[in-house]
Amino acid sequence: MRIYNGGTFTNSYSSNALASSHKLSPFLASKQTPSSSKQPSYLPVTKNRSSLPSIVKKRSIVHLEDEENAENLGNSQAPVAKNRPSTTPGLKKGLSSRTLGEPIPGGACNLVYEPDSSGRLVEHYSENELQRMAIVGRWTAGPGKKIAGFKFKRNAGRNVLIGNCSAGVLGRKNYCNGFCQFVKQAKLMNGEVTLHDVPTGFKAMPVDVYLYYDDSRPGHQTVKLLPGKSFTTENVLAVGCLPKNTPFYEHETVDLLKWLHDAEVQGYSSKC
C-alpha cells in the first residue's frame, strides 16, 4: 500500500498507518464476527464425524468372520476356510440299512430297488457283498476291463438310474427301462450280468430279462437270464425286460427289429 507522508509516497506498512486507514465505523464493527474460527454464514454447516463407529463396525465384521472360521484362530497365517456344504444327508438315503459282507475281487455293480421317490432303481458299486438290500441284479467287469476306482467312492458308490418305478403302466415301463440300462452298462465293460430274485422281505417288480446275441442258431440267439446264473454280454446286440412270466421268444430265430418291437410292447427293449 502506498501512503502519502510529507509530500512523498512510501511503501510503508506501518501498523499505525494501516490502523488509521482501516478504521471501521461503530455500526460495521458491531456486525463483525468476533472469532474467525467459525465458518462463514454462506457455507453449509458440517458436523465433525467421529471415525470410531466405522472402526467399531469393521472390527465387528472381522469378529463375526472369526467366529465362522474358528478353526483357523490357532494359526493367524492360515487361510480363511470357506463354509462347505456337507454331503452327509445325501449319502444317508438308501444306506441306512446297508451292511457289507465278503470282499468281491475287482468289485461289482449291484442293481438295487429302493422305495424312495415312488420307487427307483439305483446302481450300487461295491467292493464287498451287499446285504439287507433289495438287490435284483449284478454285473462284474469282463476280461481286460476294470471298474474305475472313483465309482466306488463317489456318492458312496450310488448312482440313480431311474425313478417313478412303482405305479401303473408308467412305473412298469420305467422299471424295465432301468433294467435295460443296467445291462447296457455291463455290455460297455464286456462284463457278466446276473439276475436275482427279489429278496424275501423286500418289494420289487419281478421281471424276465432276455439277451439277443449275434448268433442265428435256434436257442442261441435269444437267451433268458436265469436267476443266480451269470451270462456274458459279449456279442449281445439287444436287451429286453418284461414282466415276469410274459410269453416271449426263446427257441425261435427272429429278426432283430421285430424282436425289439415285441419286447417294447410288453415291457422295454434297447439295442446295446
Secondary structure by P-SEA (a helix, b strand, c coil): ccccccccccccccaaaaaaaccccaaaaaacccccccccccccccccccaaaaaaaaaaaaaaaaaaacccccccccccccccccccccccccccccccccccccbbbbbbbbcccccbbbbbbcccccccccccccccccccccccccccccccccccccccccccaaaaaaaaaaaaaaaaaaaaacbbbbbbcccccbbbbbbbbbbbcccccccccbbbbcccbbbbcccccccccccccccccccccccaaaaaaaaaaacccccc
